[in-house]
Each structure stands twice: as C-alpha cells, then as structure tokens.
Amino acid sequence: MSTESEATPRYHGLSYEEFGERIAHLKARYADCDLCAYDCRVDRTAGNVGTCQVDDTVYVSSYFPHFGEEEPLKGWNGSGTIFLANCNMKCVFCQNFETSHEARGEPATAEEIAEMALSLQARGCHNVNFVSPTHHSPHLVEAVWIARERGLDVPVVWNCGGYERREILERLEGIVDIYMPDVKWSDDRSAALYSKAPGYWENVKRSLREMHRQVGDLRIDDRGLATGGLLVRHLVMPNHVESAKGVMEFVVEGLSEDTFVDVMAQYQPYYKAESEEFYDDINRRITAEEYREVVEHARTVGLERLYLDESMLADRPGFFDLF
C-alpha cells in the first residue's frame, strides 16, 4: 500500500528550473527527431514527418473519463485519458487505427492540453492518462508543468507501446508517476511484420528496465487506486503464445516478480489484419486454450500480480488452485 508521501505526484518534487530544462531539451529533439526508437532524424520543426506522420504540432483526438482501463486506474470516477493522434508504432491490427494511423484529431497547444488535464481532474478522474504520448513528449511535459502550476494533483500515466528510447525516458524521470507500456512482442520478426517496429524487443527491454528503475513496482493505496509504479500490459495474439511467454519470462527475470501484469484477451483482427491475406495467421480471435497457456506460464515463472480476463477462465473452476 502507498503511504501519504508516496501518493504525492512525482512532478510536484521537480523544480521550476528543472522542468524548464527538461522542456527545452526535449523540444530541441524535434529538429533532429529521436524521440522514439525509430530514430527517424527528421526536422519536425520544418514540417517534415517521420514514421509517426506528424510534425511538431500535437493533435488530440479526444479526452474523457475512461472506464475501460484496469481497476486501479479507472477506480469509480474513471481514468482521465487524453488520446493523442498518430502513433510511433504501425500495428496492422490496431483497434484505434482511425486515430493512430489516419491522424484524426484537433491541434492543441501545451496550454490547451494542460486545461484538458485540469478539466479531467475537476471531473473526479483519478489520474491523467496520456495515450500514445511518445512522439509528443516535449509538449506533454510542458503541459504537465503548466497544469501543476494551476493545481494539478493526480498521477500522470504514460500509456505507450513500449517502443521508447531510454535516453528520452530519462528526461521523464520525476514527471511520470505510472508507466503503462503495452508490450506487444518478445521476438523481432513478429514485431517487424505486424507492428513495423524493427529491433523492437531489445528496445522494449531497455525501456522497461528504465521505467522500473524510475518508478518501481505498481503501488496501490488503501482505496484500491494506483499511485505510482509500472503496469505492464500484454495483448495475447493468436498463434503467438511463445512470444507471450517470452514477455512473461523477461518481466520476472529482467524486472521483478512483483510486476503488475495485465494479460489481455480482447484481441480482434481490426484494420489490415482482417482484410489482407498477408496477415491470415492473426485474422481470428484467440482461443481460451491459448490464453490459459499464457496465464499458466506466467504463474509458473513466478508472476502473482496478474490482471486477468475472467471470461476466458470461466469454465475452469479451481484453475488457480493449481498454482
């Protein structure tokens, strides 16, 4: 459980001068962009775009209290999600492809994003949850600083795909309270084919280690709300149980047995996965057997803090008594 001091958002401890230095440093990266693991090196300040397909303008597709997140995030008033348009990954199965691939959103300044965050806090949201934030990190750090000066006092969640750069994550230390990477693959072949992310697994491992170094294991207060730490998500994919097992093994060996892991079962073949023959092996939902095999492996390697889809286990009474 979190103590009162641990529940204070980390960004309250960062000085005005340090915030300013972080913002300036990150904004300078736009001119030779290396904000994510693609390392495109384009000048986004001149209107050029890399893989994320956006210059240095931030686009927000929506913001609202989200009740579809994990219980420690959504609580009873929702997680205050701010969905950023575009993405630094190109998953062919993306369920939010209209936003992440087709850039549906409205331009927003750091000040406007700060006001969104404050509005969500005023509505009772338990955190501010930046979704697909990586390619917009300079403006988001500035937004947190502005919002803090105007009274923001809830945890900041960095809801990303894990395809980060450790050097950029280091600039987020003391600003992000909860890292929530959706770790998609433990093998580079699948990552390159289905997420168009070369060198994904090595980048993810470095990134997860840095996230964990900064914030540690997920801490939950006596109200059941997450106040800080690392929450790892993994979406189990059809025909890729071994990749899922590799994720679980790394979490234990490279991070901590006390890592909070959401083993997700809601995959559906959206976007190109349902329309292009090239992706036939992921053009179906996962089976209960696939999901259970991943969960069994997670338990076997030592993971106990698992957030599970109970509907996939409903016909197996006593399933967890095996462990």
N, C-alpha and C positions, 0 to 999 in steps of 0.2 A: 504494500500500500504506500501511497505517496504521503510525505509529510507536507505540512503547510508551505514550507520554504520551497520544496521541490515542485509544488503546484504553481509557483510563480513563473510565468512565461520567461524563457531564457533571454528574449530580446530586451527585457527590462534591465538586464545587467550590462548591456552594451552602451558604452559612452557615445555621446553625440559625435565626437571626433572619430571614433572607430567606425560608427555607422557611415559617416561621410566618406571615409577612406575605402570601405568595402564597396559602396555605391560607385564611387569614381573608378575603382579598379575594374569592377565588373562591366561598367558601361564602356570602358576603353576596349574591352574584348570584342565588342560589336564590330569594330573596324577591321578585325582580322579574326573572324569568329571561330572560337574553340570552346564554346560554352558546353558542348556535349561531346560524346565520344566519336561522332562523325568527323569532328575537327575539319570542317569544310574550308576554313580560312578565306571566306568571302567578306567583303566590306559591306556589312548590312547598313551602315550609316549612309552609304551612297545609293541605297535602293536595291542592292544586289541581294540575292537569296541563295541559300544552300538547301540542304535536304529538308529542313523544316518549312521551306517555301514562304518565308516571311522576312521582311527587313527588320529594322529596329522599332517598328510600331507594334504595340501589343493589341491583340484583338481578344475580346471576351465574348464568348458565345452565350453564357447565361450565368446567373448566380442565384442561389436559393438554399433554404434548409433541406438537406438531403437525408432521407430516412432509409436509404438502401445501403448504407455503409455498415461496418461492423458495430456491434452493440457498444463497445467502449468509446466509439467515435460519435455515433448518432444519438446516444442517450435517449432522452424523452423530447428534446426540442430540435434535434437534427444537427447534422454536421454542416457548417456554413461553407458550402462548396462554391468556388469560383472557377468555372470551366474556361480555360484558355483555348483559343482556336489554334489550329495547326498542332503538329507534334514532331518531336525529334526522332520518332520511330515510324515505320511504314508497314505495320502489320496488315497482312492481306485479309485477316479475319476481324478487323476492328468493328465493334458494335457501334462506335461513335464516329464512323467514317465521315459523316457529313461535316462534323466539326474538325476532326483531326486531319483528314485528307482534303476536304473541299473548302476549308477555311471559312466556315460560316460564323460570323461574329462581327462585333462592332469595335472600332478603335477606342482605346481607353488610355488615359494618362495614368501615371503612378498615383496622382492625387485622386482620380476617379476610382481607381481600384481600392485605395485606402478608404474611401467613403463607402464602397461596397462592403468591405470588411467590417466597418463600424455599424453599418446597417444590419448585417447578419448578426453581429453581437447583440444589437439592440432587440433583435427578434428572439433572443434567447439561445442562439446556437452555441454549442459547447466548444467550438474551435473554428478557425478559418482554414479551409482545406483548398489549397491550390492544386488544381488538376491539370496535368501536362505542363508543368511550370518551367522545365529545364531551359528551353530556348528563350524564355522571357525573364530569367533570373535577375538581371540588373534592375528592371523596373519593379519587380516584385519585392526585392529587398528595399528599394526606395519607398514602396507603398507601405511596407511594414513599419518603417521608420516614421513616416507621416502619420500613420494610424496610431502608433504608440504615443506620439506627441498629443494626439487628440483623444486618448483614453482607451485604446485597445488593450485588453487584458485577458485574452483567451489564447490557448496554444495555437501555434502555426503548424499546419500539416503540409509536408512536401510529398504530394501524391504523384509519383513518377513511374517510368517504365524501367528504371534501373540502368539505363544506358547513359551514365553520367561520366564526368571526369573528376578524379579525386581532387585535382588542383582547384576546381571550381567549388566542389563540396566544402573544401577547407574554408572558403570565403563565406560559407553559410553557417559556420560554427557560431553558436551563441545567438542565432536568429531563428533557426528551425527547431521546434520542440519535438515534433514527431515526424520521423521519416517513414514513408509508406511506399516502398518500391514494389511494383508488380513484376516479380522475377519470372520471365517467360520461358527461358530455356537454359539447360546446362550443357548444350552441345552447339557448337558454332555452325554446323551445317544447317540445322533447323532454323537457327536464328537468322542466318543469311537468306534462306529460302522463304521463310514465312514472315519475317519481320524486317528483312532488308537491312540487317544490322551486323556488319562484319566485325569480327573479334568481340562479339557480344559477351561471351561467358567470362573471359579474363577481365574485361571492363567491369562487369557486374560484381565479380568477386572483390576487386579492388574498391569499388564504390561501397559495397555492403560493409566491408571492414571499416572504412572511414566513417560511414553513418553510425555504425555500432560504437566505434571509438568515441564519437561525439556525444551520443545520447544514451547509450546502453540499452538494456532490455526494456520492454514496454512496462511502464508503471501505471497502475490503475488505482484511483483513490477509493475512499470508502463509499462513494456514491456509484461506483462502477464505471467512472469516466477515465479515459486515458489522459494523463497529464504530460507525458513525455516518453521518449524511447523509440525503439524500432519495431515496426509491424511489417512483416514480410507477407506479401500475397503471392500465391501461385495458382494459375488457372490450369487445371489438368486438361490436356489436349488428347483427342482421340489418336490412338496408335503411337503415343509418345509417353508411355508410362515410365520408361527408363530415364528419359530426360527429367521427369518429375522426381524420380528417386534421387537423381544426381543433385537436384536443388536441395532436397531434404538432407542429404548427406553433408553438403557443404555448410548448411546452416548450423549443424551440430559441430562439425569439425573446425569450421572457419570463424564461427561467431560464438554461439552459446546454446546449450541445451534448453535454456530458459527463454529463447527467442519465441515470440508470439507469431504463429504462422496461420494464415487463413488459407486452407486448402479449398479452392473454389471449384464448383462443379457445373457452373452455369454456361459453359461454352456452347455456342451455336455458330454454325457456319455463315456468318454475315459477310457482306461486301464481296470481295473476289473469291472467297472460299466456297461460296455457294453457286458461283457462276462460271468459273474457269476450270476446265478439266485438269489443268496442271496441278491443282490442289485437291484432287479427289480424295487423298488419304485423310484430309481433315474436313471433308464435306459430310459430317454427321455429328451428332451429339456423342458425348462419352457414355460408356456403359457403367452400370453400377459396379461391375466387376473391376473395371479399370480404376474407378475411384477408390474402391476398397483396397485394392492392391497398393495404391499410393499411401493411403492412410495407415495401413498395416506396416508399411516400410518406415514411415515417419515415426510410428510408435517404437518399432524395433530398434531404430538407430538412436532413440532416446528423447525424442520430442514429446513433451507433455502439454504444452500450451497451444493446443490446436483449436482453431475455429472451423467447425465442420458443417457441411450441408447434411442435416439430419434426414432429409428426404431420400438421400442416396443410401441410407443405412437402415431405413425403417423396417425392412423385412428381415433384419438380422438382430433379433433381441439378444442381449448379452454380448454383443460384438466386442465391446471394450473390456469385458471381463477377461478376455484372452491376454490382456497386456498387464 
